[in-house]
C-alpha cells in the first residue's frame, strides 16, 4: 500500500513537473480545469448521488469557470465567477419538487463543492503566474506529498495514539508527527534547490504550515466520506480510489502555499 501511494504521488508530481517546465500557463489552466471537473463529479456523486442531471451539469459548468476566471488574474473576474455560482445555484434552489430543507441542503452542498474543489485547486493557476511560481508549485507538491507518504509510513509502523478516530480511525498522532518531519525535510531540500535566500527559521515555519494544511485537507475529505459511509471518493484510479482521494491534501495546502508565497515575496 505504501509503495502504491508513493508511486501515485510520484506520478502526480512528475505530471506537474513536466507541465510546469514545458507548457505555457494556459495548459496549466486546462489541466486544473480538468482536475476540477473530475474531482467535482466525484464530490457530487459522493454527496448527492440522486442529484438530477441538470443540477449536476450546472454545478460542473460553474466549477469549470473558476479556474478560467483565475487564469485572467483579474480580481473582478475571479470574484465574479464565485458570485455567479452563488447566484445561479441560489436561483435554482427556489424551484423543485423537493422539500424546502432538502433544497437548502442541496444548495449548501453544491456551493461547498464549488469552493472546496474548484476555488482551492484554482490557486495553482495563480501560483503559476507568480514570480518563482514554478518553484512554489514544485515545493507545495513535494512538501505535501512527501509529508503524506511519511505520515502513512510512520503511522503504519509506529502508530499507537489515534489522531481523529471518528474521522479516520487509522490516522495516528505518530503518523501526523512523522508527516510533519517528512514535510520539513522536503522543504529544506527545496530550499537548497529553489529558495537559498530563505532562513532556516522561515523554512521551518513554511513547511510546518504546509504540513498541517495538507493533513487538515486529508481529514476534511475523511469527514465528507465518513458522513456518507463511503471509503473512497471514486474508482477512477483502481487500487487508489478517486481523483479527490489523491488531491485531498493539496486542496488546502495549495491555497495556503499561494498566500505564503505572496507573504514571502512581499516581505
Wavefront OBJ file of the C-alpha trace (Angstrom):
o trace
v 0.000 0.000 0.000
v 2.817 2.410 0.868
v 4.517 1.634 -2.432
v 1.283 2.318 -4.317
v 0.726 5.635 -2.512
v 4.288 6.742 -3.198
v 4.039 5.757 -6.862
v 0.775 7.656 -7.215
v 2.231 10.738 -5.529
v 5.365 10.487 -7.668
v 3.230 10.195 -10.793
v 1.219 13.304 -9.935
v 4.352 15.280 -9.133
v 6.043 14.110 -12.338
v 2.991 15.138 -14.368
v 3.007 18.610 -12.873
v 6.789 18.906 -13.256
v 6.544 18.184 -16.987
v 3.599 20.543 -17.425
v 5.200 23.359 -15.456
v 8.569 23.113 -17.174
v 7.471 22.656 -20.753
v 3.968 24.068 -21.057
v 2.611 27.617 -21.260
v 0.391 28.909 -18.484
v -2.843 28.180 -20.352
v -2.043 24.458 -20.382
v -1.802 24.528 -16.592
v -5.211 26.168 -16.564
v -6.659 23.444 -18.789
v -5.194 20.687 -16.605
v -6.503 22.308 -13.430
v -9.935 22.724 -15.043
v -9.928 19.036 -15.993
v -8.968 18.007 -12.467
v -11.700 20.297 -11.136
v -14.294 18.587 -13.347
v -13.202 15.077 -12.343
v -12.942 15.880 -8.635
v -16.240 17.807 -8.690
v -18.005 14.872 -10.329
v -16.735 12.583 -7.569
v -17.748 15.108 -4.916
v -21.321 15.296 -6.214
v -21.527 11.518 -6.678
v -20.458 11.242 -3.045
v -22.657 13.927 -1.514
v -25.635 14.000 -3.893
v -25.857 10.658 -5.748
v -29.503 11.264 -6.703
v -28.907 14.776 -7.984
v -30.859 15.434 -11.197
v -28.827 15.638 -14.403
v -29.461 19.353 -14.980
v -28.242 20.279 -11.489
v -25.132 18.117 -11.886
v -24.264 19.706 -15.217
v -24.890 23.182 -13.809
v -22.544 22.529 -10.886
v -19.831 21.163 -13.173
v -20.171 24.106 -15.553
v -19.901 26.639 -12.735
v -16.941 24.781 -11.230
v -15.086 24.790 -14.551
v -15.477 28.560 -14.893
v -13.498 29.299 -11.719
v -10.008 28.223 -12.923
v -10.626 30.036 -16.223
v -11.502 33.211 -14.306
v -8.412 32.757 -12.121
v -6.289 32.438 -15.251
v -7.257 36.009 -16.159
v -5.597 37.232 -12.971
v -8.287 39.908 -12.693
v -9.963 40.229 -9.309
v -13.353 41.134 -10.784
v -13.401 38.005 -12.971
v -12.340 35.778 -10.083
v -14.884 37.247 -7.688
v -17.499 37.256 -10.450
v -17.101 33.541 -11.119
v -17.763 32.776 -7.465
v -20.710 35.156 -7.269
v -22.171 33.600 -10.412
v -22.078 30.228 -8.655
v -23.871 31.643 -5.622
v -26.397 33.470 -7.806
v -27.168 30.604 -10.191
v -27.397 27.887 -7.544
v -29.480 30.096 -5.260
v -31.958 30.782 -8.068
v -32.061 27.093 -8.937
v -32.885 26.169 -5.325
v -36.051 28.287 -5.426
v -37.827 25.689 -7.528
v -38.111 21.914 -7.488
v -40.160 19.058 -6.125
v -38.015 18.559 -3.032
v -38.912 19.737 0.447
v -37.534 23.174 1.332
v -34.969 21.761 3.749
v -33.732 19.363 1.066
v -33.398 22.240 -1.380
v -31.378 24.264 1.133
v -29.191 21.267 1.968
v -28.576 20.746 -1.743
v -27.690 24.407 -2.169
v -25.150 24.242 0.654
v -23.592 21.025 -0.654
v -23.295 22.424 -4.162
v -21.792 25.720 -3.010
v -19.340 23.991 -0.707
v -18.265 21.798 -3.614
v -17.508 24.874 -5.730
v -15.333 26.389 -3.016
v -13.825 23.162 -1.684
v -12.759 21.752 -5.050
v -12.714 24.450 -7.711
v -11.757 27.534 -5.714
v -8.998 25.711 -3.851
v -7.481 23.962 -6.880
v -7.622 27.166 -8.929
v -4.915 28.632 -6.695
v -2.421 26.533 -8.663
v -3.334 28.670 -11.686
v -2.491 31.757 -9.624
v 0.739 30.182 -8.411
v 1.920 29.594 -11.977
v 1.783 33.325 -12.646
v 3.803 34.349 -9.594
v 7.464 35.185 -9.658
v 9.160 31.848 -8.907
v 5.722 30.297 -9.442
v 7.185 27.104 -10.888
v 9.379 26.634 -7.840
v 6.457 27.230 -5.490
v 4.253 24.661 -7.226
v 7.082 22.118 -7.053
v 7.626 22.915 -3.406
v 3.978 22.685 -2.376
v 3.502 19.357 -4.163
v 6.740 17.848 -2.908
v 6.329 19.029 0.682
v 2.704 17.905 0.818
v 3.063 14.508 -0.830
v 6.330 13.617 0.894
v 4.635 14.522 4.169
v 1.658 12.357 3.216
v 3.894 9.382 2.470
v 5.924 9.898 5.650
v 2.722 10.089 7.710
v 1.447 6.821 6.244
v 4.782 5.043 6.759
v 5.223 6.282 10.332
v 1.625 5.648 11.304
v 1.637 2.130 9.841
v 4.790 1.131 11.694
v 4.784 3.179 14.879
v 1.230 4.450 15.278
v -0.397 3.913 18.671
v -2.381 7.030 19.574
v -5.406 7.752 17.400
v -5.440 11.261 15.965
v -9.107 11.598 14.973
v -10.832 8.229 15.449
v -14.285 9.442 14.385
v -12.959 10.924 11.151
v -10.236 8.482 10.193
v -9.572 5.584 12.594
v -6.237 4.671 11.007
v -4.624 8.088 11.384
v -2.387 8.430 14.423
v -0.544 11.139 16.316
v 2.733 9.405 15.488
v 1.798 9.431 11.808
v 0.993 13.138 11.937
v 4.350 13.884 13.567
v 6.134 11.705 11.024
v 4.368 13.566 8.239
v 5.419 16.884 9.759
v 9.041 15.745 9.899
v 8.889 14.498 6.308
v 7.498 17.827 5.125
v 10.178 19.769 6.978
v 12.963 17.676 5.442
v 11.401 18.047 1.980
v 11.201 21.818 2.431
v 14.883 22.007 3.338
v 15.682 20.151 0.112
v 13.543 22.657 -1.796
v 15.421 25.467 -0.050
v 18.700 24.126 -1.427
v 17.244 23.902 -4.948
v 14.932 26.908 -5.200
v 14.997 29.210 -2.178
v 18.533 29.687 -0.957
v 17.595 33.126 0.393
v 15.188 31.727 2.982
v 16.424 31.390 6.548
v 16.202 28.062 8.359
v 13.547 29.522 10.634
v 11.466 30.567 7.623
v 11.818 27.103 6.096
v 10.727 25.531 9.362
v 7.692 27.796 9.600
v 6.643 27.410 5.954
v 6.979 23.639 5.957
v 5.101 23.287 9.233
v 2.157 25.349 7.975
v 2.071 23.426 4.681
v 2.269 20.102 6.508
v -0.588 20.951 8.857
v -2.662 22.277 5.950
v -2.134 19.075 3.996
v -3.122 16.884 6.935
v -6.195 19.018 7.617
v -7.192 18.683 3.965
v -6.946 14.913 4.303
v -9.159 14.995 7.391
v -11.753 17.220 5.713
v -12.189 14.682 2.932
v -12.378 11.934 5.548
v -15.173 13.895 7.239
v -17.093 14.078 3.962
v -16.616 10.399 3.119
v -17.432 9.161 6.619
v -20.552 11.333 6.686
v -21.854 9.370 3.696
v -20.440 5.981 4.668
v -18.024 5.794 1.726
v -14.438 4.551 1.799
v -13.158 6.049 -1.480
v -14.318 9.097 -3.406
v -14.349 7.126 -6.654
v -12.894 4.265 -8.678
v -11.111 6.182 -11.407
v -7.711 5.013 -10.138
v -8.052 1.259 -9.439
v -6.476 0.389 -6.112
v -6.012 4.062 -5.226
v -9.557 5.391 -5.014
v -10.624 8.502 -6.886
v -9.086 11.759 -8.029
v -10.426 13.510 -4.941
v -8.633 10.971 -2.737
v -5.340 11.873 -4.398
v -5.927 15.615 -4.290
v -7.350 15.962 -0.770
v -4.054 17.037 0.800
v -3.335 19.790 -1.721
v -6.862 21.217 -1.708
v -5.953 23.223 1.378
v -2.166 23.192 1.037
v -2.349 24.797 -2.434
v -4.142 27.981 -1.352
v -2.121 28.163 1.863
v 1.068 27.828 -0.180
v -0.062 30.597 -2.518
v -0.637 33.066 0.316
v 2.629 32.049 1.973
v 4.395 32.698 -1.336
v 2.839 36.146 -1.528
v 3.915 36.883 2.041
v 7.488 35.783 1.310
v 7.696 37.842 -1.878
v 6.290 40.958 -0.247
v 8.300 40.513 2.923
l 1 2 3 4 5 6 7 8 9 10 11 12 13 14 15 16 17 18 19 20 21 22 23 24 25 26 27 28 29 30 31 32 33 34 35 36 37 38 39 40 41 42 43 44 45 46 47 48 49 50 51 52 53 54 55 56 57 58 59 60 61 62 63 64 65 66 67 68 69 70 71 72 73 74 75 76 77 78 79 80 81 82 83 84 85 86 87 88 89 90 91 92 93 94 95 96 97 98 99 100 101 102 103 104 105 106 107 108 109 110 111 112 113 114 115 116 117 118 119 120 121 122 123 124 125 126 127 128 129 130 131 132 133 134 135 136 137 138 139 140 141 142 143 144 145 146 147 148 149 150 151 152 153 154 155 156 157 158 159 160 161 162 163 164 165 166 167 168 169 170 171 172 173 174 175 176 177 178 179 180 181 182 183 184 185 186 187 188 189 190 191 192 193 194 195 196 197 198 199 200 201 202 203 204 205 206 207 208 209 210 211 212 213 214 215 216 217 218 219 220 221 222 223 224 225 226 227 228 229 230 231 232 233 234 235 236 237 238 239 240 241 242 243 244 245 246 247 248 249 250 251 252 253 254 255 256 257 258 259 260 261 262 263 264 265 266 267
